[in-house]
Amino acid sequence: MQFMNAGSLDFFAGCDVPELVLARITKSIVAGLKFLKDELRIMHRGASPSLPLVFLLRLSATAS
């Protein structure tokens, strides 16, 4: 089990997340679900905003 420091995607509902970021997240999720269905014949029927988990990478301002 992995620890995701930002929790689930629904935590960001109502936040000012740029549309391009949301579009990229959505595209990645749909591509993953399509791969599961087309290549592995697995259908995920419980997709919801609380399922995708988010990990925020914080870069140090002093990193060289």
C-alpha positions as a Markdown table, in Angstrom:
| # | Residue | x | y | z |
|---|---|---|---|---|
| 1 | Met | 0.0 | 0.0 | 0.0 |
| 2 | Gln | 1.3 | 3.4 | -0.9 |
| 3 | Phe | 0.9 | 6.7 | 1.0 |
| 4 | Met | -0.4 | 9.5 | -1.1 |
| 5 | Asn | 0.2 | 12.8 | 0.7 |
| 6 | Ala | -2.7 | 14.8 | -0.9 |
| 7 | Gly | -5.5 | 12.3 | -0.4 |
| 8 | Ser | -8.1 | 11.7 | -3.1 |
| 9 | Leu | -9.0 | 13.8 | -6.1 |
| 10 | Asp | -12.3 | 14.9 | -4.6 |
| 11 | Phe | -10.2 | 16.9 | -2.0 |
| 12 | Phe | -9.5 | 19.4 | -4.8 |
| 13 | Ala | -13.2 | 20.0 | -5.7 |
| 14 | Gly | -13.8 | 23.7 | -5.6 |
| 15 | Cys | -10.1 | 24.6 | -5.6 |
| 16 | Asp | -8.6 | 26.8 | -8.2 |
| 17 | Val | -7.0 | 24.0 | -10.2 |
| 18 | Pro | -6.0 | 25.0 | -13.8 |
| 19 | Glu | -8.2 | 23.5 | -16.5 |
| 20 | Leu | -5.1 | 22.1 | -18.3 |
| 21 | Val | -4.1 | 20.2 | -15.2 |
| 22 | Leu | -7.7 | 18.8 | -14.8 |
| 23 | Ala | -7.7 | 17.9 | -18.5 |
| 24 | Arg | -4.4 | 16.0 | -18.2 |
| 25 | Ile | -5.6 | 14.1 | -15.1 |
| 26 | Thr | -8.8 | 13.2 | -16.8 |
| 27 | Lys | -7.1 | 12.1 | -20.0 |
| 28 | Ser | -4.7 | 9.8 | -18.0 |
| 29 | Ile | -7.5 | 8.2 | -16.0 |
| 30 | Val | -9.6 | 7.6 | -19.2 |
| 31 | Ala | -6.5 | 6.1 | -21.0 |
| 32 | Gly | -5.9 | 3.8 | -18.0 |
| 33 | Leu | -9.5 | 2.6 | -17.9 |
| 34 | Lys | -9.5 | 2.1 | -21.7 |
| 35 | Phe | -6.3 | 0.0 | -21.4 |
| 36 | Leu | -7.9 | -2.1 | -18.7 |
| 37 | Lys | -11.0 | -2.7 | -20.8 |
| 38 | Asp | -9.4 | -3.2 | -24.3 |
| 39 | Glu | -6.2 | -5.0 | -23.4 |
| 40 | Leu | -6.9 | -6.9 | -20.2 |
| 41 | Arg | -10.7 | -7.2 | -20.5 |
| 42 | Ile | -11.2 | -5.7 | -17.1 |
| 43 | Met | -14.1 | -3.3 | -16.6 |
| 44 | His | -13.9 | -0.9 | -13.7 |
| 45 | Arg | -17.5 | 0.0 | -12.8 |
| 46 | Gly | -16.9 | 2.1 | -9.7 |
| 47 | Ala | -15.0 | 5.2 | -11.0 |
| 48 | Ser | -15.6 | 8.3 | -8.8 |
| 49 | Pro | -13.6 | 11.4 | -7.8 |
| 50 | Ser | -12.8 | 9.8 | -4.5 |
| 51 | Leu | -10.8 | 6.9 | -6.1 |
| 52 | Pro | -7.9 | 8.6 | -7.8 |
| 53 | Leu | -5.2 | 9.3 | -5.2 |
| 54 | Val | -2.9 | 12.3 | -5.5 |
| 55 | Phe | 0.7 | 12.7 | -4.6 |
| 56 | Leu | 2.1 | 16.2 | -4.4 |
| 57 | Leu | 5.8 | 16.6 | -5.2 |
| 58 | Arg | 7.3 | 19.6 | -3.4 |
| 59 | Leu | 10.6 | 20.7 | -4.9 |
| 60 | Ser | 13.0 | 22.6 | -2.7 |
| 61 | Ala | 13.7 | 26.2 | -3.7 |
| 62 | Thr | 17.4 | 25.6 | -3.0 |
| 63 | Ala | 17.7 | 22.5 | -5.1 |
| 64 | Ser | 20.7 | 22.7 | -7.4 |
